[in-house]
Amino acid sequence: MDIRTIISAALILVGAIFLWTAAIGVVRFPDFFSRLHAAGIGDTLGALLLTVGIMVKTGLTLLSLKVFLVYVIYLITNPLGTNLIILEAVHARDYQGYNGKRIKKEKGDDRDVDADA
């Protein structure tokens, strides 16, 4: 076994541990926002370590470039999707008065007015 195999195995193992703890966090955390935080952070870091482990094992090849490009796409879509889900949940439930987009209705006005409109 060469040093590259040992390093890649260690990185893949640590990445799998991060993914496992993220999955446990999704099941065990009490509310929606904590669960989504565990999923977003744990999955991103776990996928990074797995990707680096695969790249170390394959060396400087076309396969490692493809794996890196897949991770870049994942790095863009995972946090973006997590943020969009959280923002929609915040605006749907007016979480702790955070929903600042709504303008107070005037007396006699029955329609709902958005600040963006």
C-alpha positions, 0 to 999 in steps of 0.5 A: 500500500502506498502513501497515496492510497492511505491518504485517500482512504483516510479522506474518504473515511472522514468524508463518510463520517461527516455525511453520517453525522449529517444524516443523524443530525437530520433525524435528531435535531428538533426543528426544521431549521436545525435539520436543514443546517445539519444537512447543508453543512455536513453534506457539503463538507463530507462531499468535499472530503470524498471528492478530494479523496477520490482525486488523490487516489486517481492522481492528476487525470481526466477522471479527477478533473471530472470529479472536481467539476461534479463537486463544483456543481454540487458546491453551487447547488447545495447551499443555494437550494438550502438557502431557498428552502429556508427563505421560503419557510421563513416567508411562509410562516413569518418566523420570529417576525422576520418577514419584513417584505409585507407592508402593513395594510391600510384601513379598509384595504382588503388586498395583500400588498408586497413591498417588491411590487 
